[in-house]
Amino acid sequence: MLFFSFFKTLIDEQVIVELKNDMSIRGTLKSVDQFLNIKLDNISVVDEVKYPHLSAVKNVFIRGSVVRYVHLPAAVVDTTLLEDATRKEAAAQASKMGGR
Amino acid sequence: MADTGADELDNTIVSEPLDLVRLSLNERVFVKLKGDREIRGRLHAYDSHCNLVLSDVEETVYVMDDELEDLKAIKKQSEMLFVRGDAVVLISPPSQS
């Protein structure tokens, strides 16, 4: 659930989602779920000439599995907090597996 | 050897492959991805899916230029990047080539 919580802290930030089909979409992150499905508002496609498909679209729902990258603003991310949360999550995973 | 219950809380114990990744937190790493892509960046977060968050990232995409019959490397920079784990092939300390 680490990255689910991480993305919740980024709601209302502007991000660029790069999809596995090589299209990149810039927009405001409005919603995320446990599968890391993403809802973006007020989108603009990064290479609009190459991908005119979404010219009339304002908001999108993106299935998490088709995401390759999410480009984030560094200023909004607390890397120390992330690293601490990662260590906790790794420890939680270890104790979950070791419980057999 | 009686107290194995404390192992899960000991950050220095390496028992499974992802523990090696934990040793690289806040260090620069080299990540190989599907689709002839490589990434170098500072690792800040990962999970069991190999989802990653990296900072100061350089992505290298290898493209076959059919016209010139030549392999090209396209480099891109990002200040902060989330990488979805299903594309990750390997994670390693960087080896500069």
Backbone of each chain as ProteinMPNN parsed JSONL, in Angstrom:
{"seq_chain_A": "MLFFSFFKTLIDEQVIVELKNDMSIRGTLKSVDQFLNIKLDNISVVDEVKYPHLSAVKNVFIRGSVVRYVHLPAAVVDTTLLEDATRKEAAAQASKMGGR", "coords_chain_A": {"N_chain_A": [[0.83, -1.233, 0.0], [2.16, 1.08, -0.047], [2.829, 2.786, -2.277], [0.312, 3.567, -3.063], [-0.467, 5.175, -0.871], [1.558, 7.083, -1.173], [0.912, 8.258, -3.685], [-1.532, 9.37, -2.991], [-0.715, 11.547, -1.472], [0.04, 13.2, -3.471], [-2.121, 14.232, -4.705], [-3.865, 16.712, -6.531], [-1.558, 17.815, -7.518], [0.422, 18.699, -10.409], [1.185, 16.345, -12.857], [3.033, 14.194, -15.12], [1.978, 11.524, -16.941], [3.438, 8.777, -18.322], [2.634, 6.5, -20.732], [2.543, 2.959, -21.56], [2.163, 2.728, -24.254], [3.679, 4.69, -25.277], [2.558, 7.225, -25.298], [2.321, 10.379, -23.674], [0.749, 12.025, -20.971], [-0.157, 15.06, -19.641], [-1.402, 16.339, -16.589], [-3.658, 17.181, -13.849], [-3.412, 15.428, -10.898], [-6.1, 13.74, -9.664], [-7.206, 11.527, -8.457], [-6.506, 8.305, -7.037], [-6.131, 4.731, -6.781], [-5.983, 1.483, -5.066], [-4.894, -0.154, -6.997], [-3.314, 1.529, -8.29], [-4.546, 2.785, -10.38], [-5.329, 5.773, -12.137], [-6.748, 9.023, -12.013], [-6.881, 11.837, -14.008], [-7.295, 15.343, -14.245], [-8.153, 17.977, -16.537], [-6.452, 17.621, -18.845], [-3.523, 17.568, -20.999], [-2.133, 16.362, -23.935], [1.207, 15.332, -24.422], [2.691, 15.235, -26.897], [0.953, 16.616, -29.0], [0.568, 16.737, -31.708], [1.379, 14.32, -32.703], [-0.352, 12.647, -31.331], [-3.367, 13.113, -31.719], [-5.68, 12.117, -30.658], [-6.93, 12.707, -28.223], [-7.917, 15.279, -28.248], [-10.328, 16.492, -27.628], [-10.801, 15.852, -25.067], [-11.131, 16.237, -21.56], [-10.824, 15.135, -18.992], [-9.386, 12.145, -17.675], [-9.456, 8.598, -17.007], [-7.021, 6.39, -16.099], [-5.909, 3.136, -16.53], [-4.053, 1.38, -14.14], [-2.198, -0.568, -14.948], [-1.252, 0.132, -17.442], [0.511, 2.11, -17.185], [3.765, 3.428, -17.603], [5.687, 5.31, -16.584], [5.475, 7.851, -13.98], [5.988, 11.172, -14.091], [7.151, 13.388, -11.713], [6.937, 16.448, -9.737], [9.869, 17.402, -8.121], [9.908, 18.959, -5.85], [7.673, 18.433, -4.303], [8.027, 16.041, -3.125], [8.951, 14.195, -0.322], [11.841, 12.845, 0.275], [13.163, 11.583, 2.365], [11.115, 10.784, 4.069], [9.878, 8.988, 2.359], [11.864, 7.017, 2.101], [11.999, 6.045, 4.736], [9.388, 5.044, 5.003], [9.511, 3.069, 3.094], [11.36, 1.286, 4.206], [9.868, 0.421, 6.382], [7.728, -0.801, 5.089], [9.067, -2.835, 3.747], [9.923, -4.336, 5.906], [7.464, -5.1, 6.92], [6.555, -6.688, 4.837], [8.416, -8.741, 4.989], [7.836, -9.891, 7.477], [5.309, -10.767, 6.976], [5.731, -12.762, 5.082], [7.355, -14.475, 6.51], [5.677, -15.591, 8.29], [4.717, -18.129, 7.93]], "CA_chain_A": [[0.0, 0.0, 0.0], [3.076, 2.213, 0.061], [2.728, 3.729, -3.384], [-1.049, 4.098, -2.982], [-0.383, 6.303, 0.066], [2.424, 8.092, -1.792], [0.18, 9.01, -4.705], [-2.571, 10.186, -2.341], [-0.118, 12.819, -1.052], [0.315, 14.009, -4.654], [-3.374, 14.692, -5.302], [-3.9, 18.139, -6.863], [-0.31, 18.235, -8.154], [0.482, 18.439, -11.839], [2.122, 15.264, -13.156], [2.979, 13.692, -16.491], [1.912, 10.073, -16.942], [3.902, 8.199, -19.583], [1.989, 5.201, -20.875], [3.33, 1.938, -22.241], [2.054, 2.913, -25.71], [4.568, 5.82, -25.564], [1.889, 8.524, -25.172], [2.478, 11.019, -22.369], [-0.383, 12.884, -20.683], [0.056, 15.979, -18.514], [-2.688, 16.692, -15.988], [-3.691, 17.307, -12.397], [-3.782, 14.159, -10.285], [-7.294, 13.934, -8.849], [-7.622, 10.331, -7.732], [-5.702, 7.103, -7.23], [-6.679, 3.636, -5.979], [-5.002, 0.478, -4.642], [-4.251, -0.719, -8.186], [-2.605, 2.658, -8.891], [-5.31, 3.447, -11.417], [-5.141, 7.21, -11.955], [-7.644, 9.962, -12.691], [-6.266, 13.138, -14.243], [-8.192, 16.384, -14.732], [-7.585, 19.077, -17.307], [-5.261, 17.018, -19.428], [-3.04, 17.914, -22.333], [-1.222, 15.325, -24.405], [2.508, 15.971, -24.558], [2.994, 15.463, -28.316], [-0.423, 16.666, -29.509], [0.544, 16.55, -33.161], [1.499, 12.882, -32.947], [-1.47, 11.946, -30.697], [-4.514, 14.023, -31.694], [-6.853, 11.357, -30.272], [-7.597, 13.192, -27.009], [-7.992, 16.739, -28.341], [-11.576, 16.998, -27.059], [-10.979, 15.211, -23.76], [-10.651, 17.06, -20.443], [-10.445, 14.318, -17.839], [-9.209, 10.747, -18.047], [-9.156, 7.526, -16.072], [-5.959, 5.573, -16.687], [-5.711, 1.87, -15.848], [-2.701, 1.386, -13.584], [-1.293, -1.505, -15.608], [-0.72, 0.664, -18.698], [1.445, 3.196, -16.877], [5.194, 3.116, -17.556], [6.278, 6.228, -15.602], [4.801, 9.095, -13.636], [6.975, 12.213, -13.826], [6.651, 14.173, -10.592], [7.774, 17.572, -9.335], [10.708, 16.983, -6.996], [9.662, 19.808, -4.682], [6.553, 17.949, -3.495], [8.326, 14.716, -2.607], [9.849, 14.13, 0.825], [12.55, 11.595, 0.006], [13.484, 10.924, 3.632], [9.879, 10.129, 4.499], [9.684, 7.854, 1.457], [12.809, 5.955, 2.437], [11.557, 5.449, 6.006], [8.178, 4.263, 4.741], [9.929, 1.887, 2.337], [11.961, 0.317, 5.129], [8.774, -0.166, 7.177], [6.963, -1.685, 4.199], [9.907, -4.011, 3.495], [9.884, -5.135, 7.131], [6.12, -5.675, 7.001], [6.517, -7.761, 3.849], [9.244, -9.837, 5.495], [7.146, -10.591, 8.565], [4.147, -11.43, 6.377], [6.205, -13.978, 4.426], [7.968, -15.362, 7.492], [4.66, -16.06, 9.224], [4.288, -19.515, 7.644]], "C_chain_A": [[0.849, 1.261, 0.0], [2.839, 3.249, -1.029], [1.323, 4.299, -3.504], [-1.047, 5.32, -2.056], [0.45, 7.438, -0.521], [1.659, 8.924, -2.806], [-0.939, 9.847, -4.087], [-1.997, 11.521, -1.888], [0.116, 13.742, -2.244], [-0.958, 14.505, -5.324], [-3.366, 16.212, -5.387], [-2.567, 18.665, -7.38], [-0.372, 17.951, -9.647], [1.556, 17.393, -12.099], [2.061, 14.966, -14.643], [3.022, 12.175, -16.412], [2.373, 9.578, -18.306], [3.364, 6.781, -19.651], [2.881, 4.236, -21.627], [3.183, 2.033, -23.759], [2.807, 4.176, -26.156], [3.875, 7.179, -25.544], [2.131, 9.065, -23.77], [1.355, 12.021, -22.164], [-0.055, 13.738, -19.464], [-1.299, 16.294, -17.91], [-2.564, 16.819, -14.489], [-4.183, 15.995, -11.817], [-4.974, 14.374, -9.359], [-7.629, 12.728, -8.002], [-6.672, 9.178, -8.029], [-6.342, 5.999, -6.389], [-5.6, 2.597, -5.713], [-4.293, -0.169, -5.829], [-3.376, 0.332, -8.881], [-3.226, 3.061, -10.218], [-5.281, 4.929, -11.094], [-6.238, 7.979, -12.666], [-6.915, 11.296, -12.789], [-7.323, 14.105, -14.754], [-7.416, 17.354, -15.604], [-6.322, 18.653, -18.04], [-4.822, 17.742, -20.695], [-2.043, 16.832, -22.717], [0.106, 15.977, -24.757], [2.894, 16.213, -26.023], [1.673, 15.479, -29.076], [-0.506, 16.414, -31.006], [0.564, 15.059, -33.482], [0.288, 12.119, -32.409], [-2.683, 12.857, -30.608], [-5.768, 13.385, -31.101], [-7.63, 11.985, -29.123], [-7.822, 14.703, -27.055], [-9.248, 17.292, -27.689], [-11.8, 16.515, -25.635], [-10.368, 16.079, -22.669], [-10.112, 16.227, -19.291], [-10.314, 12.867, -18.276], [-9.066, 9.863, -16.822], [-8.126, 6.637, -16.773], [-5.807, 4.299, -15.871], [-4.26, 1.778, -15.387], [-1.719, 0.553, -14.375], [-0.687, -0.938, -16.887], [0.262, 1.813, -18.463], [2.876, 2.667, -16.949], [5.855, 3.966, -16.47], [5.257, 7.27, -15.175], [5.909, 10.092, -13.295], [6.395, 13.157, -12.787], [7.52, 15.394, -10.361], [8.565, 17.19, -8.083], [10.371, 17.73, -5.722], [8.601, 19.224, -3.751], [6.887, 16.652, -2.773], [9.309, 14.799, -1.444], [10.59, 12.802, 0.753], [12.888, 10.848, 1.295], [12.284, 10.151, 4.143], [9.626, 8.867, 3.671], [10.595, 6.688, 1.835], [12.423, 5.269, 3.739], [10.34, 4.556, 5.793], [8.519, 2.98, 3.984], [10.52, 0.839, 3.258], [10.876, -0.36, 5.947], [8.004, -1.169, 6.334], [7.746, -2.961, 3.932], [9.898, -4.928, 4.711], [8.524, -5.811, 7.272], [5.969, -6.837, 6.027], [7.269, -8.987, 4.369], [8.503, -10.608, 6.575], [5.902, -11.292, 8.041], [4.559, -12.755, 5.763], [6.701, -14.985, 5.437], [6.955, -16.025, 8.402], [4.233, -17.487, 9.01], [4.886, -20.429, 8.695]], "O_chain_A": [[0.324, 2.374, 0.041], [2.669, 4.435, -0.748], [1.157, 5.412, -4.002], [-1.565, 6.376, -2.419], [0.097, 8.609, -0.387], [1.741, 10.152, -2.796], [-1.263, 10.918, -4.599], [-2.702, 12.531, -1.911], [0.362, 14.934, -2.062], [-0.9, 15.127, -6.385], [-2.932, 16.906, -4.468], [-2.454, 19.86, -7.657], [-1.117, 17.079, -10.096], [2.688, 17.52, -11.633], [1.157, 15.423, -15.343], [3.974, 11.6, -15.887], [1.775, 9.915, -19.328], [3.599, 5.966, -18.759], [3.859, 4.641, -22.256], [4.003, 1.471, -24.485], [2.602, 4.671, -27.265], [4.533, 8.198, -25.753], [2.144, 8.311, -22.798], [1.033, 12.787, -23.073], [0.279, 13.222, -18.397], [-2.262, 16.499, -18.648], [-1.494, 16.592, -13.922], [-5.246, 15.503, -12.197], [-4.872, 15.11, -8.378], [-8.258, 12.858, -6.952], [-6.108, 9.083, -9.12], [-7.017, 6.284, -5.4], [-4.441, 2.79, -6.082], [-3.187, -0.685, -5.67], [-2.775, 0.063, -9.921], [-2.546, 3.608, -11.086], [-5.217, 5.313, -9.926], [-6.619, 7.637, -13.786], [-6.402, 11.817, -11.799], [-8.15, 13.743, -15.591], [-6.209, 17.537, -15.448], [-5.26, 19.253, -17.875], [-5.604, 18.419, -21.363], [-1.205, 16.436, -21.907], [0.126, 17.065, -25.333], [3.378, 17.295, -26.353], [1.306, 14.495, -29.718], [-1.523, 15.939, -31.511], [-0.121, 14.59, -34.391], [-0.073, 11.072, -32.946], [-3.004, 13.334, -29.519], [-6.814, 14.031, -31.041], [-8.848, 11.826, -29.041], [-7.909, 15.342, -26.007], [-9.252, 18.438, -27.239], [-12.864, 16.74, -25.059], [-9.257, 16.59, -22.809], [-9.088, 16.555, -18.691], [-11.051, 12.411, -19.151], [-8.626, 10.298, -15.758], [-8.34, 6.19, -17.9], [-5.599, 4.359, -14.659], [-3.343, 2.065, -16.155], [-0.543, 0.903, -14.476], [0.305, -1.478, -17.378], [0.776, 2.411, -19.408], [3.173, 1.594, -16.425], [6.496, 3.441, -15.559], [4.299, 7.549, -15.895], [6.668, 9.895, -12.346], [5.287, 13.667, -12.95], [8.694, 15.404, -10.73], [7.994, 16.712, -7.103], [10.53, 17.192, -4.627], [8.62, 19.485, -2.549], [6.13, 16.206, -1.91], [10.374, 15.403, -1.568], [10.048, 11.759, 1.119], [12.896, 9.617, 1.315], [12.408, 9.012, 4.594], [9.221, 7.829, 4.194], [10.167, 5.534, 1.884], [12.507, 4.045, 3.841], [10.267, 3.452, 6.332], [7.9, 1.938, 4.2], [10.23, -0.35, 3.126], [10.936, -1.565, 6.189], [7.667, -2.256, 6.803], [7.169, -4.048, 3.893], [9.868, -6.151, 4.571], [8.443, -6.964, 7.696], [5.337, -7.845, 6.342], [6.817, -10.122, 4.211], [8.534, -11.838, 6.593], [5.481, -12.305, 8.601], [3.851, -13.754, 5.889], [6.51, -16.19, 5.273], [7.298, -16.906, 9.19], [3.467, -18.026, 9.809], [4.663, -21.639, 8.661]]}, "seq_chain_B": "MADTGADELDNTIVSEPLDLVRLSLNERVFVKLKGDREIRGRLHAYDSHCNLVLSDVEETVYVMDDELEDLKAIKKQSEMLFVRGDAVVLISPPSQS", "coords_chain_B": {"N_chain_B": [[21.055, -18.531, 18.603], [18.421, -18.317, 19.145], [16.618, -16.16, 19.072], [14.896, -15.479, 16.495], [12.829, -13.908, 15.854], [13.376, -11.21, 15.835], [14.528, -10.679, 13.466], [13.007, -9.584, 11.349], [12.894, -6.909, 11.937], [15.414, -6.011, 11.738], [17.474, -3.996, 10.016], [19.844, -4.66, 8.831], [20.019, -7.243, 8.075], [20.289, -9.533, 5.408], [18.225, -11.425, 3.61], [16.485, -12.047, 1.539], [16.157, -11.507, -2.039], [15.104, -8.845, -2.435], [16.057, -7.574, -0.222], [18.603, -6.835, -0.907], [18.095, -4.725, -2.572], [17.124, -2.954, -0.731], [19.45, -2.191, 0.561], [20.405, -0.348, -1.2], [18.964, 1.981, -0.889], [18.549, 5.494, -1.088], [20.87, 5.594, -2.494], [22.639, 5.792, -5.633], [21.307, 3.977, -8.37], [21.219, 1.484, -10.958], [18.864, 0.629, -13.299], [17.374, -1.812, -15.237], [14.968, -1.989, -17.78], [12.012, -3.402, -19.367], [11.679, -3.309, -22.941], [14.029, -2.299, -24.004], [15.184, -0.294, -22.346], [16.943, 1.776, -20.033], [17.658, 2.969, -16.77], [19.163, 5.42, -14.745], [19.442, 6.507, -11.444], [18.688, 8.092, -8.232], [17.681, 6.031, -5.659], [14.67, 6.092, -3.911], [12.346, 4.824, -3.045], [10.754, 1.6, -2.936], [8.81, -1.372, -3.666], [7.356, -4.68, -3.158], [6.501, -5.251, -5.682], [8.416, -4.187, -7.218], [7.836, -1.603, -7.989], [9.06, 1.731, -8.215], [10.52, 4.741, -6.85], [12.5, 7.282, -8.034], [15.093, 9.805, -7.987], [16.676, 12.572, -9.761], [17.046, 11.519, -12.433], [18.282, 9.697, -15.23], [17.153, 8.544, -18.228], [17.731, 6.031, -20.603], [16.959, 5.204, -23.841], [17.097, 2.671, -26.141], [17.14, 2.629, -29.577], [16.432, 1.206, -32.734], [17.657, 2.443, -35.613], [16.292, 2.165, -38.532], [16.79, 3.208, -41.051], [19.454, 4.041, -41.088], [20.536, 1.738, -40.237], [21.453, 1.491, -37.611], [22.193, 1.51, -34.142], [20.649, 3.579, -31.882], [20.987, 5.706, -29.017], [18.749, 7.246, -26.953], [18.584, 9.846, -24.715], [16.967, 10.936, -21.734], [16.019, 13.275, -19.191], [14.844, 13.389, -15.768], [13.486, 14.966, -12.884], [12.159, 13.707, -10.797], [10.866, 10.512, -10.562], [8.342, 8.063, -10.879], [8.379, 4.602, -11.284], [6.7, 1.963, -12.777], [6.42, -1.295, -11.498], [6.062, -3.597, -13.106], [7.539, -3.423, -15.397], [10.157, -3.639, -14.704], [13.328, -5.141, -14.997], [15.956, -5.583, -13.95], [17.705, -4.482, -10.959], [20.432, -2.644, -9.835], [23.605, -1.707, -8.309], [25.222, 1.211, -9.698], [27.039, 0.839, -12.751], [29.29, 2.547, -14.381], [29.444, 3.061, -17.834]], "CA_chain_B": [[20.169, -18.584, 17.437], [17.067, -18.515, 19.638], [15.7, -15.043, 18.798], [14.775, -15.169, 15.061], [11.703, -12.989, 15.675], [13.847, -9.835, 15.65], [15.124, -10.527, 12.134], [12.21, -8.756, 10.444], [13.066, -5.501, 12.255], [16.825, -5.697, 11.64], [17.705, -3.484, 8.671], [21.124, -5.078, 8.265], [19.956, -8.657, 7.659], [19.958, -9.741, 4.005], [17.785, -12.811, 3.486], [15.844, -12.288, 0.249], [16.707, -10.6, -3.068], [14.723, -7.438, -2.268], [16.886, -6.974, 0.825], [19.739, -6.215, -1.589], [17.616, -3.428, -3.056], [17.016, -2.079, 0.451], [20.785, -1.658, 0.836], [20.673, 0.741, -2.145], [18.11, 3.149, -0.65], [19.273, 6.759, -1.075], [22.076, 5.494, -3.312], [22.35, 5.737, -7.062], [21.137, 2.617, -8.872], [21.038, 1.247, -12.378], [17.677, -0.202, -13.463], [17.108, -2.219, -16.611], [13.526, -2.153, -17.952], [11.582, -3.995, -20.626], [11.587, -2.344, -24.032], [15.349, -1.74, -24.304], [15.337, 0.96, -21.617], [17.735, 1.742, -18.808], [17.488, 4.171, -15.958], [20.081, 5.629, -13.62], [18.88, 7.535, -10.581], [18.837, 7.843, -6.791], [16.514, 5.25, -5.256], [14.048, 6.555, -2.67], [11.286, 3.939, -2.585], [10.447, 0.434, -3.747], [7.966, -2.323, -2.957], [7.561, -6.05, -3.614], [6.245, -5.317, -7.124], [9.488, -3.42, -7.854], [7.528, -0.195, -8.222], [10.202, 2.504, -7.724], [10.594, 6.191, -7.003], [13.897, 7.682, -8.19], [15.309, 11.229, -8.261], [17.833, 12.88, -10.627], [17.004, 10.325, -13.267], [18.573, 9.738, -16.653], [16.623, 7.37, -18.908], [18.331, 5.775, -21.911], [16.139, 4.333, -24.676], [17.86, 2.193, -27.299], [16.254, 2.557, -30.735], [17.081, 0.776, -33.966], [17.38, 3.374, -36.709], [16.29, 1.252, -39.686], [17.343, 3.856, -42.24], [20.914, 4.055, -41.008], [20.921, 0.435, -39.711], [22.339, 1.883, -36.533], [21.539, 1.525, -32.835], [20.753, 4.908, -31.274], [20.605, 5.832, -27.61], [18.081, 8.516, -26.692], [18.643, 10.072, -23.27], [16.042, 11.921, -21.201], [16.238, 13.529, -17.768], [13.676, 13.692, -14.945], [13.935, 15.254, -11.515], [11.575, 12.739, -9.875], [10.18, 9.572, -11.443], [7.772, 6.805, -10.409], [8.495, 3.558, -12.3], [5.823, 0.843, -12.457], [7.263, -2.467, -11.302], [5.936, -4.706, -14.056], [8.51, -3.262, -16.48], [11.528, -3.733, -14.19], [14.042, -6.381, -15.257], [16.927, -5.735, -12.87], [18.124, -3.308, -10.188], [21.819, -2.911, -9.497], [24.437, -0.514, -8.123], [25.544, 1.676, -11.038], [28.341, 0.574, -13.326], [29.374, 3.552, -15.439], [30.092, 2.526, -19.044]], "C_chain_B": [[18.715, -18.652, 17.858], [16.126, -17.414, 19.154], [15.66, -14.72, 17.303], [13.638, -14.186, 14.814], [12.155, -11.569, 15.401], [14.395, -9.601, 14.253], [14.362, -9.534, 11.271], [12.443, -7.28, 10.71], [14.52, -5.076, 12.093], [17.145, -5.294, 10.213], [18.996, -3.981, 8.047], [21.091, -6.513, 7.76], [19.551, -8.725, 6.196], [19.525, -11.183, 3.863], [17.107, -13.096, 2.152], [16.341, -11.242, -0.748], [16.337, -9.132, -2.854], [15.477, -6.781, -1.119], [18.12, -6.309, 0.216], [19.346, -4.847, -2.118], [17.536, -2.448, -1.896], [18.36, -1.451, 0.777], [21.107, -0.471, -0.061], [19.8, 1.962, -1.93], [18.968, 4.385, -0.451], [20.629, 6.67, -1.763], [21.673, 5.524, -4.777], [22.27, 4.265, -7.489], [21.019, 2.641, -10.387], [19.875, 0.276, -12.511], [17.514, -0.536, -14.939], [15.613, -2.501, -16.707], [13.242, -2.888, -19.243], [11.506, -2.91, -21.685], [12.894, -1.632, -24.3], [15.529, -0.377, -23.646], [16.178, 0.743, -20.38], [17.534, 3.052, -18.081], [18.612, 4.225, -14.943], [19.494, 6.749, -12.769], [19.134, 7.182, -9.141], [17.562, 7.189, -6.303], [15.958, 5.767, -3.927], [12.963, 5.628, -2.159], [11.146, 2.758, -3.521], [9.446, -0.402, -2.963], [8.154, -3.706, -3.57], [7.219, -6.221, -5.09], [7.405, -4.748, -7.927], [8.992, -2.109, -8.434], [8.653, 0.607, -7.584], [9.884, 3.991, -7.743], [12.073, 6.554, -7.002], [13.97, 9.183, -8.406], [16.567, 11.391, -9.113], [18.076, 11.754, -11.609], [17.479, 10.619, -14.678], [18.076, 8.44, -17.262], [17.312, 7.24, -20.254], [17.435, 4.802, -22.65], [16.951, 3.948, -25.895], [16.902, 1.945, -28.448], [17.035, 2.131, -31.957], [16.682, 1.753, -35.06], [17.47, 2.589, -38.012], [16.935, 1.857, -40.919], [18.863, 3.767, -42.266], [21.455, 2.695, -40.572], [21.869, 0.606, -38.535], [21.553, 1.882, -35.229], [21.752, 2.894, -32.203], [20.362, 4.858, -29.815], [19.997, 7.207, -27.411], [18.039, 8.711, -25.188], [17.659, 11.153, -22.864], [16.293, 12.063, -19.708], [14.909, 13.761, -17.067], [14.142, 14.01, -13.554], [13.368, 14.248, -10.522], [10.692, 11.809, -10.697], [9.638, 8.383, -10.667], [7.88, 5.808, -11.566], [7.603, 2.397, -11.893], [6.615, -0.458, -12.494], [7.189, -3.523, -12.375], [6.905, -4.581, -15.23], [9.945, -3.5, -16.032], [12.111, -5.11, -14.462], [15.118, -6.609, -14.199], [17.251, -4.409, -12.22], [19.52, -3.591, -9.663], [22.52, -1.614, -9.075], [24.97, -0.084, -9.485], [26.927, 1.199, -11.477], [28.463, 1.513, -14.515], [30.095, 2.968, -16.646], [30.483, 3.652, -19.983]], "O_chain_B": [[17.853, -18.997, 17.05], [14.963, -17.686, 18.855], [16.324, -13.777, 16.872], [13.486, -13.682, 13.702], [11.413, -10.791, 14.801], [14.696, -8.465, 13.885], [14.963, -8.738, 10.55], [12.221, -6.459, 9.82], [14.84, -3.903, 12.287], [17.102, -6.121, 9.302], [19.232, -3.756, 6.86], [22.025, -6.957, 7.092], [18.597, -8.069, 5.777], [20.353, -12.087, 3.978], [17.134, -14.228, 1.67], [16.882, -10.211, -0.35], [17.174, -8.255, -3.07], [15.533, -5.554, -1.045], [18.628, -5.328, 0.761], [20.153, -3.917, -2.117], [17.839, -1.265, -2.048], [18.416, -0.305, 1.222], [21.982, 0.331, 0.267], [19.88, 2.907, -2.715], [19.977, 4.349, 0.252], [21.452, 7.576, -1.628], [20.509, 5.309, -5.118], [23.051, 3.428, -7.038], [20.756, 3.675, -11.0], [19.894, -0.794, -11.902], [17.517, 0.355, -15.789], [15.045, -3.163, -15.839], [14.106, -2.993, -20.114], [11.294, -1.737, -21.374], [12.895, -0.493, -24.767], [15.967, 0.579, -24.287], [16.141, -0.318, -19.757], [17.277, 4.095, -18.683], [18.977, 3.21, -14.351], [19.102, 7.798, -13.282], [19.707, 6.137, -8.831], [16.473, 7.727, -6.506], [16.687, 5.868, -2.94], [12.673, 5.629, -0.962], [11.378, 2.866, -4.725], [9.244, -0.191, -1.768], [9.028, -3.887, -4.418], [7.599, -7.223, -5.696], [7.402, -4.807, -9.157], [9.659, -1.54, -9.297], [9.159, 0.224, -6.529], [9.076, 4.45, -8.55], [12.811, 6.185, -6.088], [13.036, 9.781, -8.939], [17.408, 10.495, -9.188], [19.134, 11.124, -11.628], [17.134, 11.648, -15.259], [18.514, 7.358, -16.871], [17.464, 8.229, -20.971], [17.17, 3.702, -22.163], [17.444, 4.82, -26.61], [15.966, 1.154, -28.327], [18.143, 2.608, -32.205], [15.503, 1.874, -35.392], [18.559, 2.366, -38.541], [17.543, 1.156, -41.729], [19.477, 3.468, -43.291], [22.669, 2.493, -40.532], [22.923, -0.025, -38.457], [20.369, 2.219, -35.219], [22.889, 3.326, -32.009], [19.508, 4.065, -29.418], [20.647, 8.221, -27.668], [17.528, 7.86, -24.46], [17.521, 12.166, -23.55], [16.716, 11.119, -19.041], [13.959, 14.261, -17.669], [15.095, 13.4, -13.07], [14.007, 13.955, -9.512], [9.849, 12.282, -11.459], [10.362, 7.759, -9.892], [7.516, 6.129, -12.698], [7.729, 1.888, -10.779], [7.392, -0.691, -13.42], [8.141, -4.282, -12.557], [7.077, -5.538, -15.985], [10.854, -3.559, -16.86], [11.471, -6.126, -14.192], [15.196, -7.69, -13.615], [17.101, -3.348, -12.827], [19.769, -4.661, -9.107], [22.072, -0.529, -9.447], [25.156, -0.934, -10.356], [27.864, 1.16, -10.68], [27.818, 1.305, -15.543], [31.205, 2.448, -16.527], [31.039, 3.4, -21.052]]}, "name": "protein", "num_of_chains": 2, "seq": "MLFFSFFKTLIDEQVIVELKNDMSIRGTLKSVDQFLNIKLDNISVVDEVKYPHLSAVKNVFIRGSVVRYVHLPAAVVDTTLLEDATRKEAAAQASKMGGRMADTGADELDNTIVSEPLDLVRLSLNERVFVKLKGDREIRGRLHAYDSHCNLVLSDVEETVYVMDDELEDLKAIKKQSEMLFVRGDAVVLISPPSQS"}
